[in-house]
């Protein structure tokens, strides 16, 4: 949470879009900051989980809250089904656009970034958290192989078994093995975002090293990073 709040502290956003909201992990954090968050995901199943997650989160802080409140924005959170590469929102609708572990799953990431920039208001910020889960470097490949062996002999399974899930379509995903900080930064720069930069999220990666299984650490050491960029204040 500290990494997020420090990143956009000067922006003071109100309306936030969480693209590829999934189970609502990032949306929950943003709601706790008091922001008005809209979560969008292509999967109805993910939206159902996000609704349940947010309902639980709000009920813990407000005994009167219930799942119906999510749809009525009683807690500053709304849900929408939609495509990350073609958002159903008007241009300049949000102060902040965020995503987590989404870019590498998209068939047209540059199209998605352009679309996210479109719905940002001038002066707004885009923030993408991602990870190079399938780095083709030899050292990383060896780590993933050892991780698989460790998982086979223990109950400490790697919680991100994406390879088998995405294998049928990985050739159609440009960032499948190229979700590196430099590649994602280039996407932001090419889309015309200003002050684009990378945060290696050292605190987050240290947390994973201390609090995850050995098999996870072998497969995903220092994997997570964040890219940030801004839409120019004078742009139409």
C-alpha positions as a Markdown table, in Angstrom:
| # | Residue | x | y | z |
|---|---|---|---|---|
| 1 | Unk | 0.0 | 0.0 | 0.0 |
| 2 | Unk | 2.9 | 2.4 | 0.8 |
| 3 | Unk | 4.4 | 1.9 | -2.7 |
| 4 | Unk | 1.1 | 2.8 | -4.3 |
| 5 | Unk | 0.3 | 5.8 | -2.1 |
| 6 | Unk | 3.8 | 7.3 | -2.5 |
| 7 | Unk | 3.6 | 6.9 | -6.3 |
| 8 | Unk | 0.5 | 9.0 | -6.7 |
| 9 | Unk | 0.5 | 11.2 | -3.6 |
| 10 | Unk | 1.0 | 14.4 | -5.6 |
| 11 | Unk | -1.9 | 13.5 | -8.0 |
| 12 | Unk | -4.6 | 13.3 | -5.3 |
| 13 | Unk | -6.9 | 11.1 | -7.5 |
| 14 | Unk | -10.6 | 10.6 | -6.9 |
| 15 | Unk | -11.8 | 8.4 | -9.7 |
| 16 | Unk | -9.7 | 5.2 | -10.3 |
| 17 | Unk | -10.1 | 2.4 | -12.8 |
| 18 | Unk | -8.7 | -1.0 | -12.0 |
| 19 | Unk | -8.3 | -2.8 | -15.3 |
| 20 | Unk | -8.3 | -6.6 | -15.1 |
| 21 | Unk | -9.5 | -6.3 | -11.5 |
| 22 | Unk | -9.6 | -10.1 | -11.0 |
| 23 | Unk | -10.5 | -11.0 | -7.4 |
| 24 | Unk | -10.4 | -7.3 | -6.4 |
| 25 | Unk | -7.0 | -7.4 | -4.6 |
| 26 | Unk | -5.8 | -4.0 | -5.9 |
| 27 | Unk | -9.3 | -2.5 | -5.8 |
| 28 | Unk | -9.5 | -3.4 | -2.1 |
| 29 | Unk | -6.3 | -1.5 | -1.3 |
| 30 | Unk | -7.4 | 1.5 | -3.3 |
| 31 | Unk | -10.8 | 1.6 | -1.6 |
| 32 | Unk | -9.1 | 1.5 | 1.8 |
| 33 | Unk | -7.3 | 4.7 | 0.7 |
| 34 | Unk | -10.8 | 6.3 | 0.3 |
| 35 | Unk | -10.8 | 6.4 | -3.5 |
| 36 | Unk | -13.8 | 5.9 | -5.8 |
| 37 | Unk | -12.8 | 2.7 | -7.7 |
| 38 | Unk | -14.3 | 1.0 | -10.7 |
| 39 | Unk | -13.1 | -2.5 | -11.4 |
| 40 | Unk | -13.4 | -4.0 | -14.8 |
| 41 | Unk | -12.7 | -7.5 | -15.9 |
| 42 | Unk | -13.5 | -9.7 | -18.9 |
| 43 | Unk | -14.4 | -12.7 | -16.7 |
| 44 | Unk | -17.7 | -12.9 | -15.0 |
| 45 | Unk | -16.2 | -15.4 | -12.6 |
| 46 | Unk | -13.5 | -12.9 | -11.5 |
| 47 | Unk | -16.1 | -10.2 | -11.1 |
| 48 | Unk | -18.2 | -12.5 | -8.8 |
| 49 | Unk | -15.1 | -13.1 | -6.7 |
| 50 | Unk | -14.3 | -9.4 | -6.6 |
| 51 | Unk | -17.8 | -8.6 | -5.5 |
| 52 | Unk | -17.6 | -11.2 | -2.7 |
| 53 | Unk | -14.1 | -10.0 | -1.7 |
| 54 | Unk | -15.2 | -6.3 | -1.6 |
| 55 | Unk | -18.4 | -7.1 | 0.3 |
| 56 | Unk | -16.4 | -8.9 | 3.0 |
| 57 | Unk | -13.9 | -6.1 | 3.2 |
| 58 | Unk | -16.6 | -3.4 | 3.6 |
| 59 | Unk | -18.6 | -5.5 | 6.0 |
| 60 | Unk | -15.6 | -5.8 | 8.3 |
| 61 | Unk | -15.4 | -2.0 | 8.5 |
| 62 | Unk | -19.1 | -1.2 | 8.3 |
| 63 | Unk | -21.6 | -3.7 | 9.8 |
| 64 | Unk | -24.5 | -2.3 | 7.7 |
| 65 | Unk | -22.8 | -3.1 | 4.3 |
| 66 | Unk | -23.9 | -5.9 | 2.1 |
| 67 | Unk | -23.2 | -7.2 | -1.5 |
| 68 | Unk | -25.9 | -5.0 | -3.0 |
| 69 | Unk | -24.1 | -1.9 | -1.9 |
| 70 | Unk | -21.3 | -2.6 | -4.4 |
| 71 | Unk | -23.6 | -2.0 | -7.4 |
| 72 | Unk | -25.0 | 1.2 | -5.8 |
| 73 | Unk | -21.5 | 2.6 | -5.2 |
| 74 | Unk | -22.3 | 2.9 | -1.5 |
| 75 | Unk | -18.7 | 2.1 | -0.7 |
| 76 | Unk | -17.1 | 3.9 | -3.6 |
| 77 | Unk | -16.6 | 0.7 | -5.6 |
| 78 | Unk | -18.3 | -0.4 | -8.8 |
| 79 | Unk | -17.9 | -3.4 | -11.1 |
| 80 | Unk | -18.1 | -3.7 | -14.9 |
| 81 | Unk | -17.5 | -6.5 | -17.4 |
| 82 | Unk | -15.4 | -5.4 | -20.3 |
| 83 | Unk | -12.3 | -5.8 | -22.5 |
| 84 | Unk | -9.1 | -4.1 | -21.4 |
| 85 | Unk | -8.3 | -3.3 | -25.0 |
| 86 | Unk | -11.7 | -1.6 | -25.6 |
| 87 | Unk | -13.0 | 0.1 | -22.5 |
| 88 | Unk | -16.7 | 1.1 | -22.3 |
| 89 | Unk | -15.9 | 4.6 | -20.8 |
| 90 | Unk | -15.8 | 8.1 | -22.2 |
| 91 | Unk | -12.4 | 9.8 | -22.8 |
| 92 | Unk | -10.9 | 11.6 | -19.9 |
| 93 | Unk | -13.1 | 9.8 | -17.3 |
| 94 | Unk | -10.5 | 8.8 | -14.7 |
| 95 | Unk | -7.7 | 10.4 | -12.7 |
| 96 | Unk | -5.8 | 7.1 | -12.2 |
| 97 | Unk | -5.7 | 3.8 | -14.2 |
| 98 | Unk | -4.1 | 0.8 | -12.5 |
| 99 | Unk | -3.5 | -2.8 | -13.5 |
| 100 | Unk | -1.9 | -5.8 | -11.8 |
| 101 | Unk | -0.4 | -8.8 | -13.6 |
| 102 | Unk | -2.4 | -8.1 | -16.7 |
| 103 | Unk | -0.2 | -6.7 | -19.5 |
| 104 | Unk | 1.6 | -9.9 | -20.1 |
| 105 | Unk | -1.8 | -11.7 | -20.7 |
| 106 | Unk | -3.0 | -9.4 | -23.4 |
| 107 | Unk | -2.8 | -10.1 | -27.2 |
| 108 | Unk | -2.4 | -6.4 | -28.0 |
| 109 | Unk | -0.7 | -4.7 | -25.1 |
| 110 | Unk | 0.1 | -1.5 | -27.0 |
| 111 | Unk | -3.6 | -1.2 | -28.0 |
| 112 | Unk | -4.5 | -1.6 | -24.3 |
| 113 | Unk | -2.1 | 1.1 | -23.2 |
| 114 | Unk | -3.5 | 3.5 | -25.8 |
| 115 | Unk | -7.0 | 2.8 | -24.6 |
| 116 | Unk | -6.1 | 3.3 | -21.0 |
| 117 | Unk | -4.4 | 6.6 | -21.9 |
| 118 | Unk | -7.6 | 7.7 | -23.7 |
| 119 | Unk | -9.8 | 7.4 | -20.6 |
| 120 | Unk | -7.3 | 9.3 | -18.4 |
| 121 | Unk | -7.9 | 12.9 | -17.8 |
| 122 | Unk | -5.1 | 15.3 | -18.7 |
| 123 | Unk | -2.6 | 15.2 | -15.9 |
| 124 | Unk | -3.8 | 11.7 | -14.9 |
| 125 | Unk | -1.6 | 8.8 | -14.1 |
| 126 | Unk | -1.3 | 5.2 | -15.3 |
| 127 | Unk | 0.3 | 2.5 | -13.2 |
| 128 | Unk | 0.9 | -1.1 | -14.2 |
| 129 | Unk | 2.3 | -3.8 | -11.9 |
| 130 | Unk | 3.6 | -6.8 | -13.7 |
| 131 | Unk | 6.1 | -9.6 | -13.6 |
| 132 | Unk | 8.4 | -11.5 | -15.9 |
| 133 | Unk | 7.1 | -14.9 | -15.0 |
| 134 | Unk | 8.6 | -16.7 | -18.0 |
| 135 | Unk | 11.9 | -14.9 | -18.5 |
| 136 | Unk | 13.8 | -17.0 | -21.1 |
| 137 | Unk | 17.2 | -16.4 | -19.4 |
| 138 | Unk | 19.0 | -19.7 | -18.6 |
| 139 | Unk | 19.2 | -18.9 | -14.8 |
| 140 | Unk | 15.5 | -18.2 | -14.7 |
| 141 | Unk | 14.7 | -21.4 | -16.6 |
| 142 | Unk | 16.8 | -23.5 | -14.2 |
| 143 | Unk | 15.0 | -21.9 | -11.3 |
| 144 | Unk | 11.6 | -22.8 | -12.7 |
| 145 | Unk | 12.7 | -26.4 | -13.4 |
| 146 | Unk | 13.9 | -26.8 | -9.8 |
| 147 | Unk | 10.7 | -25.2 | -8.6 |
| 148 | Unk | 8.7 | -27.8 | -10.5 |
| 149 | Unk | 10.7 | -30.6 | -8.9 |
| 150 | Unk | 10.4 | -29.2 | -5.4 |
| 151 | Unk | 6.6 | -28.8 | -5.8 |
| 152 | Unk | 6.4 | -32.4 | -6.9 |
| 153 | Unk | 8.0 | -33.6 | -3.7 |
| 154 | Unk | 6.2 | -31.3 | -1.2 |
| 155 | Unk | 3.0 | -29.5 | -0.5 |
| 156 | Unk | 4.6 | -26.1 | -1.3 |
| 157 | Unk | 3.1 | -25.6 | -4.7 |
| 158 | Unk | 4.0 | -22.6 | -6.9 |
| 159 | Unk | 0.9 | -20.5 | -6.7 |
| 160 | Unk | 1.3 | -19.2 | -10.2 |
| 161 | Unk | 1.1 | -22.3 | -12.5 |
| 162 | Unk | 0.4 | -20.1 | -15.5 |
| 163 | Unk | 2.5 | -22.0 | -18.0 |
| 164 | Unk | 0.1 | -24.9 | -18.6 |
| 165 | Unk | -3.0 | -22.6 | -18.6 |
| 166 | Unk | -1.5 | -20.2 | -21.2 |
| 167 | Unk | 0.5 | -22.7 | -23.3 |
| 168 | Unk | -2.2 | -23.0 | -26.0 |
| 169 | Unk | -2.1 | -19.2 | -26.7 |
| 170 | Unk | 1.3 | -18.1 | -25.5 |
| 171 | Unk | 2.4 | -17.5 | -29.1 |
| 172 | Unk | -0.3 | -14.9 | -29.4 |
| 173 | Unk | 0.9 | -13.0 | -26.3 |
| 174 | Unk | 3.7 | -10.6 | -27.2 |
| 175 | Unk | 4.8 | -10.1 | -23.5 |
| 176 | Unk | 4.5 | -13.8 | -22.5 |
| 177 | Unk | 8.3 | -14.1 | -22.2 |
| 178 | Unk | 9.1 | -10.4 | -22.7 |
| 179 | Unk | 7.2 | -8.8 | -19.8 |
| 180 | Unk | 10.4 | -7.0 | -18.7 |
| 181 | Unk | 10.6 | -3.6 | -17.2 |
| 182 | Unk | 12.3 | -2.2 | -20.3 |
| 183 | Unk | 9.6 | -3.6 | -22.6 |
| 184 | Unk | 6.7 | -2.3 | -20.5 |
| 185 | Unk | 8.4 | 1.1 | -20.2 |
| 186 | Unk | 8.7 | 1.3 | -24.0 |
| 187 | Unk | 5.0 | 0.7 | -24.3 |
| 188 | Unk | 4.3 | 3.6 | -22.0 |
| 189 | Unk | 6.7 | 5.9 | -23.8 |
| 190 | Unk | 5.4 | 4.9 | -27.3 |
| 191 | Unk | 1.9 | 5.7 | -26.2 |
| 192 | Unk | 3.0 | 9.2 | -25.4 |
| 193 | Unk | 2.9 | 9.0 | -21.6 |
| 194 | Unk | 5.1 | 11.5 | -19.9 |
| 195 | Unk | 7.6 | 11.0 | -17.1 |
| 196 | Unk | 7.4 | 7.2 | -17.6 |
| 197 | Unk | 9.6 | 5.3 | -15.2 |
| 198 | Unk | 10.1 | 1.8 | -13.6 |
| 199 | Unk | 9.9 | 0.9 | -9.9 |
| 200 | Unk | 11.5 | -2.5 | -9.2 |
| 201 | Unk | 9.3 | -2.8 | -6.1 |
| 202 | Unk | 12.2 | -4.0 | -3.9 |
| 203 | Unk | 10.0 | -4.1 | -0.8 |
| 204 | Unk | 7.4 | -6.3 | -2.5 |
| 205 | Unk | 10.0 | -8.7 | -3.8 |
| 206 | Unk | 11.7 | -8.9 | -0.4 |
| 207 | Unk | 8.3 | -9.8 | 1.1 |
| 208 | Unk | 7.8 | -12.6 | -1.4 |
| 209 | Unk | 11.3 | -13.9 | -0.5 |
| 210 | Unk | 10.4 | -14.0 | 3.2 |
| 211 | Unk | 6.8 | -15.2 | 3.0 |
| 212 | Unk | 6.5 | -17.6 | 0.1 |
| 213 | Unk | 7.4 | -21.3 | -0.4 |
| 214 | Unk | 10.8 | -22.3 | -1.6 |
| 215 | Unk | 9.3 | -23.5 | -4.9 |
| 216 | Unk | 7.7 | -20.1 | -5.5 |
| 217 | Unk | 11.0 | -18.3 | -4.7 |
| 218 | Unk | 13.0 | -20.5 | -7.1 |
| 219 | Unk | 10.6 | -19.8 | -9.9 |
| 220 | Unk | 9.9 | -16.1 | -9.3 |
| 221 | Unk | 12.8 | -14.4 | -7.7 |
| 222 | Unk | 12.8 | -10.5 | -8.1 |
| 223 | Unk | 10.0 | -10.9 | -10.7 |
| 224 | Unk | 7.6 | -8.1 | -9.9 |
| 225 | Unk | 7.9 | -4.5 | -11.0 |
| 226 | Unk | 5.8 | -1.4 | -11.6 |
| 227 | Unk | 5.7 | 1.0 | -14.5 |
| 228 | Unk | 4.3 | 4.5 | -14.1 |
| 229 | Unk | 3.4 | 7.2 | -16.6 |
| 230 | Unk | 1.3 | 10.4 | -16.9 |
| 231 | Unk | -0.9 | 11.9 | -19.5 |
| 232 | Unk | 0.2 | 15.5 | -20.3 |
| 233 | Unk | -1.7 | 18.2 | -18.6 |
| 234 | Unk | -2.1 | 20.2 | -21.8 |
| 235 | Unk | -3.4 | 17.3 | -24.0 |
| 236 | Unk | -6.9 | 17.2 | -25.4 |
